[in-house]
């Protein structure tokens, strides 16, 4: 069940997950893992095979590429190799999802505060967002290692709210993974699940308990009623 008619009143800030919500980084993430396969004489895998696991980062991509879990003896070595390859090609194939630039331009025009809360480490988040003009108006960018905790813990979201100078109860958090919704709820924020990101075949966003679910970026703005103080 979706909730497109829901409206969030007195919103002062909107926070977003990064990968699978604002940007489609799956092609660059998949290319890094696939390069590791090719290096080892294994055949290339299609992007469609990697894509559902892009939101899980190295764990998900190495799982697809090599059937490897974090418990494998070589996991940490291959993870660092993956990181190094990805780091060199952060924005080679990464694209912004349709409608995102227009939405954020509208926020800027209306004086609405917004920010990013991602589990991606600062090692990747900061250079990636610095290289894209899209993020110039972001009031907060919080990575998975900015605080001692990562989502689904609420602390990264609370840190973003503090940086924006907005009470958490006046924030809406938007993400494409169940942990986004869990973190948002724990932080006392309204939550919006998106289905255009990296949902795996077995995932059902309607079971996450989000306050609203959207299927494209353009469906977000009608849900928001901004505070006159925003």
Secondary structure by P-SEA (a helix, b strand, c coil): ccccccccccccbbbbbcccccccaaaaaaaaaaaaaaaacbbbbccccccccccccaaaaaaaaccccccccaaaaaaaaaaaaaaaccccccccccaaaaaaaaaaaacccbbbbbccccccaaaaaaaccccccccccccccccccccccaaaaaaaaaaaccccccbbbbbccaaaaaaaaaacbbbbbbcccccccccccccccccccccccccccccccccccc
